[in-house]
C-alpha cells in the first residue's frame, strides 16, 4: 500500500517541495495525545456498533496506547511525507499491528477528525488558562487587601483628576480579568460539542453512535449539521477574540506598571526577578516583562485577524485553507498562558510606595471636584459651582498654592456660600471616603467589593 492514504487515483508522486509546503506535521504534532484519545473512543464505538470486531478494536486500542507511549518517550519519528498528525499515527499503527489498523478510519474523515482534535486540545488549554486567570485575580485582590489605606491620584487624560484608593485601582483590573474569565468559560461551553461522525462533509453510511463517542470524550453533546461540523472554526475565533481582549487588559496594566515604576512616578517597584538591566547604563532597572506583554498584545491581535481573514470567504465545507487555523491558534494559546503566568507572579510580588502615591495625589488640585460638590450642597447650580471652582484653581496656580492651603477669606472671594466647614471636604481622605456608593472609591465601598469578591471565589 502506498504511504499516501489517498494515492490510489494518482499516477505521479507528490513533488517534494509541494509535500513540504502542504504538510502540517511540524505544528499539528502537538495534538498527538488528542488524536489518539479521539481514535480510541472511535474504535470503541466501532466495536460497540459491530462495525468492527471487538477483538479488532482491542488490538487497535493497544496499538494506539503503545504509540502514545512511544511519542512521550521520544521514540517516534514524525514524517513530513505523511502530512499531518493523523496520518503519522495511522501509518505507525498499521506498521505496528498490521492491516487491522487500517480499519480505524472506518466511518470518519480527517475533516471531522481534525475538528475533534482541535476542540479536545483547546478544551484542555482553556482549563489551564482559566486557572492562570484565577491566579491573576488572586494577586490583584491580594494587593488590594494589603494596601487598603493607600491613596493615589486617579487620572483622566493622564492628568490628575481625583484621589482614589490604590485598592480601588487594583479592583478595576480584577473586574476586567473576571470578565476575561467569563468569556473564556463561554468559549469552553460552546466548543464542547463533538464533530466526529460528520465524515468528510455529509455524514457516514455506517450505523455509528455519535452520542457514545461524545460521552467517552467528555463532550456535552454532538454537532447537529455535518457541513457545519467540519467547516466551523467559530470556537477558535471566539477564543482568539477573547484572548485579544484579555491581552488588551494586560497591556493597559502593563503601561501603568511601566509608568509607575519610572523615576518620575516611583509609585511601585517590580522585583528584580521581573526586570532586566542595561548593557551600557549600570543604574538601569528596566520593566521588560510588562513591556514585552504590551508588545505581545499586537501579536495576538494579528492572530485574530489572520483567522478572521482565513475564514471570511470559504465556501462549505472543508478547504485546505483551514490548515492555516492552527498556527495562529497555537501561538495565541502559548502567548496568553505565558503572559498570565508571569503577570500573576509579578503582581503578587510588586512593592507599593504608598507615600509617593499620596504626595502625587495631593498635587494637581485633585480635590477641586469636592469643592464644587460642596458649593452645590449650599444651593448653587452645578454649572455656577464649576465656574467658581475653576476661578479658585486659577487663583491657586497664580499664587503657587493648593486648594487645602487657601484661607477661608481666599475661598470667600469666589463664593460667600463657602464656610469654615469647607476644610472637612478638601482633604484626600475626605475626598476618597465621600464616594461611598456601590462601585465608588471610599474605603467602606472598596471593603464591600473585596468581601464580595472573596465570597464569589469561595463558591
Long-range contacts (C-beta under 8 A, 24 or more apart in sequence): 1-94, 1-102, 3-81, 3-82, 3-91, 4-81, 5-87, 5-90, 5-105, 19-80, 19-81, 19-83, 20-80, 22-83, 22-320, 22-323, 23-80, 23-81, 23-83, 23-84, 24-83, 24-84, 24-85, 24-323, 24-326, 25-78, 25-79, 25-80, 25-82, 25-83, 25-84, 25-85, 25-88, 26-78, 26-80, 27-326, 27-327, 27-330, 28-84, 28-85, 28-114, 28-117, 28-326, 29-78, 29-85, 29-88, 30-121, 30-330, 31-85, 31-117, 31-118, 31-120, 31-121, 32-68, 32-71, 32-85, 32-89, 33-68, 34-116, 34-117, 34-120, 34-121, 34-124, 35-85, 35-86, 35-89, 35-113, 35-117, 36-64, 36-65, 36-67, 36-68, 36-89, 37-120, 37-217, 38-113, 38-116, 38-117, 38-120, 38-196, 38-217, 39-64, 39-89, 39-104, 40-64, 40-65, 41-213, 41-216, 41-217, 42-104, 42-107, 42-108, 42-196, 42-213, 43-104, 44-212, 44-216, 45-208, 45-209, 45-212, 45-213, 45-216, 46-103, 46-104, 46-106, 46-107, 46-208, 48-209, 48-212, 49-206, 49-207, 49-208, 49-209, 51-106, 51-107, 51-206, 51-207, 51-208, 52-103, 52-106, 56-100, 56-103, 59-97, 59-100, 60-93, 60-97, 60-100, 60-101, 60-103, 60-104, 62-97, 63-93, 63-96, 63-97, 63-101, 64-89, 64-93, 66-96, 67-92, 67-93, 67-96, 84-110, 84-114, 85-117, 86-110, 86-113, 86-114, 86-117, 106-206, 107-197, 107-199, 107-204, 107-206, 107-208, 108-196, 108-197, 108-199, 108-204, 109-198, 109-199, 109-200, 109-201, 109-230, 111-198, 111-199, 111-200, 111-201, 111-230, 111-317, 111-318, 112-195, 112-196, 112-197, 112-198, 112-199, 112-200, 112-229, 112-230, 113-196, 115-195, 115-196, 115-198, 115-229, 115-230, 115-232, 116-194, 116-195, 116-196, 116-217, 118-236, 118-325, 118-326, 118-329, 119-191, 119-192, 119-193, 119-194, 119-195, 119-219, 119-235, 120-217, 122-191, 122-235, 122-236, 122-239, 122-329, 122-333, 123-188, 123-191, 123-192, 125-333, 125-337, 126-184, 126-187, 126-188, 126-191, 126-239, 127-188, 128-337, 129-184, 129-333, 129-336, 129-337, 129-340, 130-181, 130-184, 130-185, 130-188, 132-337, 132-340, 132-341, 132-344, 133-177, 133-180, 133-181, 133-184, 133-246, 133-340, 134-181, 135-340, 135-341, 135-344, 136-177, 136-340, 136-343, 136-344, 136-347, 137-174, 137-177, 137-178, 137-181, 137-453, 137-457, 138-344, 138-348, 138-457, 139-343, 139-344, 139-345, 139-347, 139-348, 140-170, 140-171, 140-173, 140-174, 140-177, 140-347, 141-170, 141-171, 141-174, 141-450, 141-453, 141-454, 141-457, 142-348, 143-167, 143-170, 143-347, 143-348, 143-350, 143-352, 144-168, 144-170, 144-171, 144-174, 144-446, 144-450, 145-450, 146-352, 147-352, 147-354, 148-443, 148-446, 148-447, 148-450, 149-354, 149-443, 150-352, 150-354, 150-357, 150-358, 151-357, 151-358, 151-361, 151-428, 151-429, 151-432, 152-267, 152-357, 152-358, 152-360, 152-361, 153-357, 153-360, 153-361, 153-363, 153-364, 153-366, 154-366, 154-441, 159-364, 160-360, 160-361, 160-363, 160-364, 160-365, 160-366, 161-366, 162-366, 162-367, 162-369, 162-431, 163-361, 163-366, 163-367, 163-428, 163-431, 163-432, 163-441, 164-432, 164-441, 165-432, 165-441, 165-443, 165-446, 166-352, 166-354, 166-357, 167-446, 167-450, 168-441, 168-446, 171-446, 171-449, 171-450, 171-453, 173-249, 173-253, 174-453, 176-249, 177-246, 177-249, 180-242, 180-245, 180-246, 180-249, 183-242, 183-245, 183-246, 184-239, 184-242, 184-246, 186-238, 186-242, 187-235, 187-238, 187-239, 187-242, 189-220, 190-234, 190-235, 190-238, 191-235, 191-238, 191-239, 192-218, 192-219, 192-220, 193-219, 193-220, 193-221, 193-222, 193-223, 194-219, 194-221, 194-222, 194-223, 195-222, 195-223, 195-229, 195-230, 195-232, 197-222, 197-226, 197-229, 198-223, 198-226, 198-227, 198-229, 198-230, 199-226, 199-230, 200-230, 200-317, 200-318, 201-226, 201-227, 201-230, 201-231, 201-316, 201-317, 201-318, 202-226, 202-227, 226-317, 227-316, 227-317, 228-316, 230-317, 230-318, 231-314, 231-316, 231-317, 231-318, 231-319, 231-322, 233-307, 233-311, 233-322, 233-325, 236-307, 236-325, 236-329, 237-304, 237-307, 237-308, 237-311, 239-329, 239-332, 239-333, 240-300, 240-303, 240-304, 240-307, 240-328, 240-329, 240-332, 241-304, 243-300, 243-303, 243-304, 243-332, 243-333, 243-335, 243-336, 244-297, 244-300, 244-301, 244-304, 246-336, 246-340, 247-293, 247-296, 247-297, 247-300, 247-301, 247-335, 247-336, 247-339, 248-297, 250-293, 250-294, 250-297, 250-339, 250-340, 250-343, 251-293, 251-294, 251-297, 253-290, 253-343, 254-290, 254-291, 254-293, 254-294, 255-290, 255-294, 257-287, 257-290, 257-346, 257-350, 258-287, 258-290, 258-291, 258-294, 261-287, 265-356, 265-360, 266-353, 266-356, 267-352, 267-353, 267-356, 267-357, 267-360, 268-350, 268-351, 268-352, 268-353, 269-350, 269-351, 269-353, 270-346, 270-349, 270-350, 270-351, 271-346, 271-349, 271-350, 271-351, 273-345, 273-349, 274-342, 274-345, 274-346, 274-349, 289-342, 289-343, 289-346, 290-346, 293-339, 293-342, 293-343, 296-335, 296-339, 299-331, 299-335, 300-332, 300-335, 300-336, 302-328, 303-328, 303-329, 303-331, 303-332, 304-328, 304-332, 358-428, 361-428, 362-402, 362-428, 363-402, 365-393, 365-396, 365-402, 365-403, 366-428, 366-431, 367-403, 367-404, 367-425, 367-426, 367-427, 367-428, 367-430, 367-431, 368-392, 368-393, 368-403, 369-431, 370-425, 370-426, 370-430, 370-431, 370-434, 371-403, 371-422, 371-425, 371-426, 373-425, 373-434, 374-418, 374-422, 374-425, 375-415, 375-417, 375-418, 378-415, 378-417, 378-418, 379-417, 380-415, 380-417, 388-414, 388-415, 389-414
